[in-house]
């Protein structure tokens, strides 16, 4: 089993073919967005979703969407369940597609760190705040937003850094933010779930993680695992979360997509292997 993860930069000028890929309701929603920057991000994200569903062999005439209780969209009327989630900020978009359970994705740019500064009590748990205090006291709190020095981050098993190295506090905030957003989106909880109710371990390198504590909205303890992982590349942070029943985790295939005037260009995929929890 595999999760396909697609990432694309929002182009300054949206090619005409992208808008044409959206269905009538998506096109109407895009046209209602007042700010051009928000409209570009929305159109790019939904265009990427349709490209991802093409690759998942979901025909356009089978793409009927409904939303859950808290607004998470899902496909209905398909023979084999296909789960998806999308995320966009003003510069980047991401789409995750899974046939092995619910999935959530979140993408944020490095400059989000300035928006998170001073907001710890609003979305971090008390133990996470303690972890940040300890990381600041043990070393300088600095984060330049630069990618690691060992090559392209997506080629370095996640682009988070050396295993065992605790991230600076500012980067830890960004890592936790995208991970928590991905988790609540995977569970279909959206804004209904306070992020401070989730407690995550410190990120110390690439690989899968599990939450230290999740609220009951994620299900009774032991009913399912909710593994998550991160990537950092080109001034964005990307979080992926899954609902997982146990055993080996699915592999993840991460692929860049460029929106060119002549059509989409898919970069070679990076495949992350299956691993056990």
MILO-567090 format. One record per residue (C-alpha): residue number from 1; residue in one letter; chain; x, y, z negated. Coordinates in nm, 2 decimals. Each point is the difference from the previous one (the first is absolute). Layout:
NUM;A;A;X;Y;Z
...
# end
This chain:
1;X;A;0.00;0.00;0.00
2;X;A;0.11;0.35;0.07
3;X;A;-0.08;0.37;-0.06
4;X;A;0.07;0.24;0.29
5;X;A;0.10;0.35;-0.11
6;X;A;0.01;0.28;0.26
7;X;A;0.15;0.35;-0.05
8;X;A;-0.01;0.30;0.23
9;X;A;0.10;0.36;-0.01
10;X;A;-0.28;0.25;0.07
11;X;A;0.08;0.16;0.33
12;X;A;-0.02;0.38;0.04
13;X;A;-0.22;-0.05;0.31
14;X;A;-0.24;-0.30;-0.01
15;X;A;0.01;-0.18;0.34
16;X;A;-0.35;-0.02;0.16
17;X;A;-0.01;-0.38;-0.01
18;X;A;0.01;0.00;-0.38
19;X;A;-0.33;0.18;-0.04
20;X;A;-0.15;-0.22;0.26
21;X;A;0.08;-0.31;-0.21
22;X;A;-0.22;0.13;-0.29
23;X;A;-0.37;-0.10;-0.01
24;X;A;-0.27;0.26;0.01
25;X;A;-0.03;0.04;-0.37
26;X;A;0.38;0.04;-0.04
27;X;A;0.01;0.26;0.27
28;X;A;-0.29;0.19;-0.16
29;X;A;0.18;-0.01;-0.34
30;X;A;0.32;0.12;0.16
31;X;A;-0.17;0.30;0.16
32;X;A;-0.16;0.10;-0.33
33;X;A;0.35;0.05;-0.16
34;X;A;0.07;0.37;-0.01
35;X;A;0.38;-0.01;-0.04
36;X;A;0.19;-0.12;0.31
37;X;A;0.27;-0.16;-0.21
38;X;A;-0.27;-0.22;-0.18
39;X;A;-0.17;-0.08;0.33
40;X;A;0.34;-0.12;0.15
41;X;A;0.06;-0.22;-0.30
42;X;A;-0.35;-0.15;0.01
43;X;A;0.01;-0.07;0.38
44;X;A;0.35;-0.15;-0.02
45;X;A;-0.10;-0.23;-0.29
46;X;A;-0.31;-0.12;0.16
47;X;A;0.17;-0.04;0.34
48;X;A;0.27;-0.21;-0.18
49;X;A;-0.28;-0.21;-0.16
50;X;A;-0.15;-0.09;0.34
51;X;A;0.35;-0.09;0.13
52;X;A;0.05;-0.22;-0.30
53;X;A;-0.34;-0.17;0.05
54;X;A;0.09;-0.06;0.37
55;X;A;0.30;-0.19;-0.12
56;X;A;-0.22;-0.19;-0.25
57;X;A;-0.21;-0.11;0.30
58;X;A;-0.31;0.18;-0.12
59;X;A;-0.18;0.11;0.32
60;X;A;-0.13;0.36;0.00
61;X;A;-0.36;-0.11;0.04
62;X;A;0.05;-0.20;-0.33
63;X;A;0.11;0.30;-0.20
64;X;A;-0.29;0.08;-0.22
65;X;A;0.09;0.17;-0.32
66;X;A;-0.17;0.03;-0.33
67;X;A;0.12;0.15;-0.33
68;X;A;0.00;-0.14;-0.35
69;X;A;-0.14;0.14;-0.31
70;X;A;0.28;0.25;-0.04
71;X;A;0.06;0.08;0.37
72;X;A;0.25;-0.27;0.11
73;X;A;-0.07;-0.09;0.37
74;X;A;-0.01;-0.36;0.11
75;X;A;-0.09;-0.20;0.31
76;X;A;-0.33;-0.19;0.02
77;X;A;-0.12;-0.26;0.24
78;X;A;0.34;-0.15;0.08
79;X;A;0.04;-0.38;0.00
80;X;A;0.33;0.00;-0.19
81;X;A;0.04;0.26;-0.28
82;X;A;0.25;0.27;0.08
83;X;A;0.08;0.25;-0.28
84;X;A;0.15;0.34;0.07
85;X;A;0.08;0.33;-0.16
86;X;A;0.14;0.33;0.13
87;X;A;0.17;0.30;-0.15
88;X;A;0.11;0.33;0.12
89;X;A;0.17;0.31;-0.11
90;X;A;0.06;0.30;0.22
91;X;A;0.32;-0.14;0.16
92;X;A;-0.03;-0.38;-0.02
93;X;A;-0.27;-0.27;0.03
94;X;A;0.00;-0.36;-0.09
95;X;A;-0.23;-0.30;0.06
96;X;A;0.01;-0.35;-0.16
97;X;A;-0.19;-0.30;0.15
98;X;A;-0.03;-0.33;-0.18
99;X;A;-0.18;-0.33;0.05
100;X;A;0.10;-0.13;-0.35
101;X;A;-0.20;0.23;-0.23
102;X;A;-0.07;0.36;-0.09
103;X;A;0.28;0.25;0.07
104;X;A;0.08;0.36;-0.08
105;X;A;0.25;0.24;0.13
106;X;A;0.11;0.36;-0.09
107;X;A;0.25;0.23;0.17
108;X;A;0.14;0.33;-0.14
109;X;A;0.28;0.24;0.10
110;X;A;0.29;0.07;-0.23
111;X;A;-0.12;0.35;-0.07
112;X;A;-0.29;-0.15;-0.20
113;X;A;0.25;-0.02;-0.29
114;X;A;-0.05;0.38;-0.05
115;X;A;-0.38;-0.05;-0.02
116;X;A;0.04;-0.28;-0.26
117;X;A;0.23;0.20;-0.22
118;X;A;-0.17;0.10;-0.32
119;X;A;-0.30;-0.24;0.06
120;X;A;0.12;-0.30;-0.19
121;X;A;-0.27;-0.01;-0.26
122;X;A;-0.27;0.01;0.27
123;X;A;0.10;-0.33;0.18
124;X;A;0.28;-0.18;-0.19
125;X;A;-0.06;-0.24;-0.29
126;X;A;0.17;0.08;-0.33
127;X;A;0.26;-0.28;0.05
128;X;A;0.08;0.13;0.35
129;X;A;0.06;0.35;-0.15
130;X;A;0.23;-0.16;-0.26
131;X;A;0.19;-0.18;0.28
132;X;A;0.05;0.33;0.18
133;X;A;0.12;0.17;-0.32
134;X;A;0.26;-0.28;-0.05
135;X;A;0.12;0.03;0.36
136;X;A;0.04;0.37;-0.03
137;X;A;0.20;-0.03;-0.32
138;X;A;0.23;-0.26;0.14
139;X;A;0.10;0.20;0.31
140;X;A;-0.07;0.31;0.21
141;X;A;-0.35;0.02;0.15
142;X;A;0.07;0.07;0.36
143;X;A;-0.14;-0.11;0.33
144;X;A;0.09;0.14;0.33
145;X;A;-0.24;-0.20;0.21
146;X;A;0.29;-0.14;0.20
147;X;A;-0.01;-0.36;0.12
148;X;A;0.25;-0.25;-0.14
149;X;A;0.35;0.00;0.14
150;X;A;0.00;-0.37;0.11
151;X;A;-0.17;0.05;0.34
152;X;A;-0.36;0.04;0.11
153;X;A;-0.22;-0.06;-0.30
154;X;A;-0.24;-0.23;0.18
155;X;A;0.30;-0.22;0.08
156;X;A;0.11;-0.01;-0.36
157;X;A;-0.29;-0.21;-0.14
158;X;A;-0.21;0.29;-0.10
159;X;A;0.21;0.31;-0.01
160;X;A;-0.03;0.04;-0.38
161;X;A;0.37;-0.04;-0.10
162;X;A;0.22;-0.24;-0.17
163;X;A;-0.16;-0.28;-0.20
164;X;A;0.00;0.08;-0.37
165;X;A;0.05;0.37;0.04
166;X;A;-0.28;0.21;-0.17
167;X;A;-0.13;0.28;0.22
168;X;A;0.04;0.36;-0.12
169;X;A;-0.32;0.12;-0.17
170;X;A;-0.12;0.21;0.29
171;X;A;0.04;-0.29;0.24
172;X;A;-0.16;-0.23;-0.25
173;X;A;-0.31;0.22;-0.01
174;X;A;-0.03;-0.02;0.38
175;X;A;0.05;-0.38;-0.01
176;X;A;-0.27;-0.04;-0.26
177;X;A;-0.24;0.24;0.17
178;X;A;0.00;-0.19;0.34
179;X;A;-0.01;-0.34;-0.18
180;X;A;-0.30;0.10;-0.22
181;X;A;-0.18;0.16;0.30
182;X;A;0.06;-0.33;0.20
183;X;A;-0.13;-0.21;-0.29
184;X;A;-0.33;0.19;-0.06
185;X;A;-0.05;0.01;0.38
186;X;A;0.05;-0.38;0.02
187;X;A;-0.25;-0.05;-0.27
188;X;A;-0.25;0.24;0.17
189;X;A;-0.02;0.22;-0.30
190;X;A;0.11;0.33;0.15
191;X;A;-0.03;0.31;-0.22
192;X;A;-0.23;-0.19;-0.23
193;X;A;0.31;-0.15;-0.17
194;X;A;0.22;0.23;-0.22
195;X;A;0.36;-0.07;0.09
196;X;A;0.11;0.03;-0.36
197;X;A;-0.18;-0.33;-0.08
198;X;A;0.26;-0.18;0.21
199;X;A;0.35;-0.06;-0.14
200;X;A;0.28;-0.10;0.23
201;X;A;0.36;-0.11;-0.06
202;X;A;0.29;0.22;0.10
203;X;A;0.11;-0.05;0.36
204;X;A;0.35;-0.14;-0.01
205;X;A;0.05;-0.11;0.36
206;X;A;-0.18;-0.16;0.30
207;X;A;-0.24;-0.28;-0.03
208;X;A;-0.34;-0.09;-0.14
209;X;A;-0.13;0.13;-0.34
210;X;A;-0.29;-0.06;-0.22
211;X;A;-0.18;0.25;-0.22
212;X;A;0.07;-0.02;-0.37
213;X;A;-0.37;0.08;-0.07
214;X;A;-0.31;0.04;0.21
215;X;A;-0.35;0.10;-0.10
216;X;A;-0.29;-0.25;0.01
217;X;A;-0.12;0.16;0.33
218;X;A;0.27;-0.22;0.16
219;X;A;-0.17;-0.31;-0.14
220;X;A;0.05;-0.22;-0.31
221;X;A;0.35;-0.07;-0.10
222;X;A;0.14;-0.30;0.19
223;X;A;-0.27;0.02;0.28
224;X;A;0.24;0.13;0.26
225;X;A;0.34;0.17;0.03
226;X;A;0.04;0.34;0.15
227;X;A;0.37;0.01;0.13
228;X;A;0.13;0.32;0.15
229;X;A;0.32;0.13;0.17
230;X;A;0.15;0.32;0.13
231;X;A;0.20;0.14;0.28
232;X;A;0.18;0.34;0.02
233;X;A;0.11;0.13;0.34
234;X;A;0.02;0.32;0.20
235;X;A;-0.14;0.22;-0.28
236;X;A;-0.30;-0.21;-0.08
237;X;A;-0.09;-0.26;-0.26
238;X;A;-0.22;-0.29;0.09
239;X;A;-0.19;-0.23;-0.24
240;X;A;-0.17;-0.33;0.08
241;X;A;-0.22;-0.21;-0.23
242;X;A;-0.18;-0.33;0.04
243;X;A;-0.26;-0.21;-0.18
244;X;A;0.17;-0.34;-0.03
245;X;A;-0.13;-0.32;-0.13
246;X;A;0.33;-0.16;-0.08
247;X;A;0.29;-0.20;0.16
248;X;A;0.22;0.15;0.27
249;X;A;-0.06;0.36;0.09
250;X;A;-0.06;0.07;0.37
251;X;A;0.28;0.14;0.21
252;X;A;-0.02;0.36;0.10
253;X;A;0.08;0.13;0.35
254;X;A;0.08;0.37;0.00
255;X;A;-0.01;0.18;0.33
256;X;A;0.04;0.36;0.12
257;X;A;-0.23;0.14;0.27
258;X;A;0.06;0.32;0.20
259;X;A;-0.29;0.18;0.16
260;X;A;0.14;0.11;0.34
261;X;A;-0.20;0.16;0.28
262;X;A;0.01;-0.32;0.20
263;X;A;-0.12;-0.22;-0.28
264;X;A;0.12;-0.16;-0.33
265;X;A;0.36;-0.12;-0.03
266;X;A;0.06;-0.28;-0.26
267;X;A;0.34;-0.03;-0.15
268;X;A;0.16;-0.34;-0.08
269;X;A;-0.17;-0.14;-0.31
270;X;A;0.17;-0.06;-0.33
271;X;A;-0.13;-0.33;-0.15
272;X;A;0.03;-0.04;-0.38
273;X;A;-0.01;-0.37;-0.10
274;X;A;-0.26;-0.17;-0.22
275;X;A;0.10;-0.02;-0.37
276;X;A;-0.16;-0.15;-0.31
277;X;A;-0.12;0.21;-0.29
# end
